[in-house]
Amino acid sequence: MIVGAMPQHAEVLAVLHKTSFTAPWQAKEFETLLSQPGVAAWISQQDDVPMGFILVRAVADEAEILTLAVAPEQRRKGVAQRLLQHTADILREGRPIRLFLEVAADNIAARTLYMRSGFAVTGERKGYYAGGIDAVTMTRTF
Ligand SMILES: CC(C)(COP(=O)(O)OP(=O)(O)OC[C@H]1O[C@@H](n2cnc3c(N)ncnc32)[C@H](O)[C@@H]1OP(=O)(O)O)[C@@H](O)C(=O)NCCC(=O)NCCS
């Protein structure tokens, strides 16, 4: 089941984020983001246990995926793919919407997920991340 996140879900998002990234975002940061216009998040949960979430910022007919994380023990069950589809379905409201994101060039799991979900590489940023790791921009119009 996928539910919309409110600022009071910030702690849940922070816990999930910490399971998936070496530089975790604090609950306060999620709370601030979720109170900004155009920012929305959805949590995938089963029996009230949060499995993963997606956070996006939408402006007109474009939305940037700010982060996406699935708890390690819940991976490879289609959670991320369903979160992507759900996000597109909610945001597009009958009109085309362009979803885009930046991902570390060496993040094979995420790049494969996005490719399998119909995203294409549309840009590259050299040395964008700490340690000089490149980023690629990936885009799909739904
Ligand atoms: C990337 C991530 C969100 C994928 O979540 P997930 O719920 O496991 O993904 P799904 O089960 O929906 O996977 C869909 C497809 O993506 C691809 N994929 C997902 N994880 C993969 C991996 N580790 N290696 C290769 N392909 C992978 C597969 O094609 C998969 O389909 P399959 O399982 O039928 O082969 C998850 O691994 C994660 O949270 N990683 C750490 C955080 C991160 O990198 N976030 C993205 C930053 S932009």
The ligand as an SDF file (V2000), in Angstrom:
LIG
                    3D

 48 50  0  0  0  0  0  0  0  0999 V2000
   17.7150    1.5800   -6.1270 C   0  0  0  0  0  0  0  0  0  0  0  0
   16.6020    1.0820   -5.1860 C   0  0  0  0  0  0  0  0  0  0  0  0
   15.6890    2.2360   -4.8300 C   0  0  0  0  0  0  0  0  0  0  0  0
   15.8010   -0.0240   -5.9140 C   0  0  0  0  0  0  0  0  0  0  0  0
   14.6990   -0.3840   -5.1010 O   0  0  0  0  0  0  0  0  0  0  0  0
   13.9460   -1.8050   -5.2810 P   0  0  0  0  0  0  0  0  0  0  0  0
   12.6230   -1.7010   -4.6170 O   0  0  0  0  0  0  0  0  0  0  0  0
   14.8480   -2.9050   -4.8740 O   0  0  0  0  0  0  0  0  0  0  0  0
   13.7640   -1.8720   -6.8690 O   0  0  0  0  0  0  0  0  0  0  0  0
   12.6950   -2.7880   -7.6600 P   0  0  0  0  0  0  0  0  0  0  0  0
   12.4820   -4.0600   -6.8980 O   0  0  0  0  0  0  0  0  0  0  0  0
   11.5130   -1.9750   -8.0030 O   0  0  0  0  0  0  0  0  0  0  0  0
   13.5760   -3.1260   -8.9520 O   0  0  0  0  0  0  0  0  0  0  0  0
   13.0900   -2.9820  -10.2470 C   0  0  0  0  0  0  0  0  0  0  0  0
   14.1750   -3.3730  -11.2190 C   0  0  0  0  0  0  0  0  0  0  0  0
   15.3240   -2.5060  -11.0730 O   0  0  0  0  0  0  0  0  0  0  0  0
   16.5260   -3.2660  -11.2740 C   0  0  0  0  0  0  0  0  0  0  0  0
   17.3080   -3.3660  -10.0430 N   0  0  0  0  0  0  0  0  0  0  0  0
   16.9330   -3.0390   -8.7910 C   0  0  0  0  0  0  0  0  0  0  0  0
   17.9510   -3.2730   -7.9280 N   0  0  0  0  0  0  0  0  0  0  0  0
   18.9820   -3.7440   -8.6620 C   0  0  0  0  0  0  0  0  0  0  0  0
   20.3090   -4.1830   -8.3460 C   0  0  0  0  0  0  0  0  0  0  0  0
   20.7620   -4.1640   -7.0750 N   0  0  0  0  0  0  0  0  0  0  0  0
   21.0960   -4.5990   -9.3400 N   0  0  0  0  0  0  0  0  0  0  0  0
   20.6740   -4.6270  -10.6130 C   0  0  0  0  0  0  0  0  0  0  0  0
   19.3970   -4.2600  -10.9870 N   0  0  0  0  0  0  0  0  0  0  0  0
   18.5820   -3.8250  -10.0260 C   0  0  0  0  0  0  0  0  0  0  0  0
   16.0790   -4.6630  -11.7000 C   0  0  0  0  0  0  0  0  0  0  0  0
   15.9390   -4.6450  -13.1060 O   0  0  0  0  0  0  0  0  0  0  0  0
   14.7340   -4.7700  -11.0070 C   0  0  0  0  0  0  0  0  0  0  0  0
   13.8780   -5.7110  -11.5870 O   0  0  0  0  0  0  0  0  0  0  0  0
   14.0540   -7.2930  -11.2030 P   0  0  0  0  0  0  0  0  0  0  0  0
   14.1210   -7.3680   -9.6990 O   0  0  0  0  0  0  0  0  0  0  0  0
   12.7990   -7.9010  -11.7820 O   0  0  0  0  0  0  0  0  0  0  0  0
   15.3310   -7.7350  -11.8500 O   0  0  0  0  0  0  0  0  0  0  0  0
   17.2270    0.4450   -3.8970 C   0  0  0  0  0  0  0  0  0  0  0  0
   18.2400   -0.4760   -4.2690 O   0  0  0  0  0  0  0  0  0  0  0  0
   17.8250    1.4550   -2.9380 C   0  0  0  0  0  0  0  0  0  0  0  0
   17.1240    1.9940   -2.0670 O   0  0  0  0  0  0  0  0  0  0  0  0
   19.1370    1.7240   -3.0810 N   0  0  0  0  0  0  0  0  0  0  0  0
   19.8350    2.6690   -2.2180 C   0  0  0  0  0  0  0  0  0  0  0  0
   19.3630    4.0920   -2.4240 C   0  0  0  0  0  0  0  0  0  0  0  0
   19.4730    4.5510   -3.8660 C   0  0  0  0  0  0  0  0  0  0  0  0
   20.4490    4.2900   -4.5480 O   0  0  0  0  0  0  0  0  0  0  0  0
   18.4300    5.2740   -4.3210 N   0  0  0  0  0  0  0  0  0  0  0  0
   18.3460    5.8170   -5.6520 C   0  0  0  0  0  0  0  0  0  0  0  0
   19.1030    7.0960   -5.7050 C   0  0  0  0  0  0  0  0  0  0  0  0
   18.5820    8.0720   -7.0750 S   0  0  0  0  0  0  0  0  0  0  0  0
  1  2  1  0
  2  3  1  0
  2  4  1  0
  2 36  1  0
  4  5  1  0
  5  6  1  0
  6  7  2  0
  6  8  1  0
  6  9  1  0
  9 10  1  0
 10 11  2  0
 10 12  1  0
 10 13  1  0
 13 14  1  0
 14 15  1  0
 15 16  1  0
 15 30  1  0
 16 17  1  0
 17 18  1  0
 17 28  1  0
 18 19  1  0
 18 27  1  0
 19 20  2  0
 20 21  1  0
 21 22  1  0
 21 27  2  0
 22 23  1  0
 22 24  2  0
 24 25  1  0
 25 26  2  0
 26 27  1  0
 28 29  1  0
 28 30  1  0
 30 31  1  0
 31 32  1  0
 32 33  2  0
 32 34  1  0
 32 35  1  0
 36 37  1  0
 36 38  1  0
 38 39  2  0
 38 40  1  0
 40 41  1  0
 41 42  1  0
 42 43  1  0
 43 44  2  0
 43 45  1  0
 45 46  1  0
 46 47  1  0
 47 48  1  0
M  END
$$$$
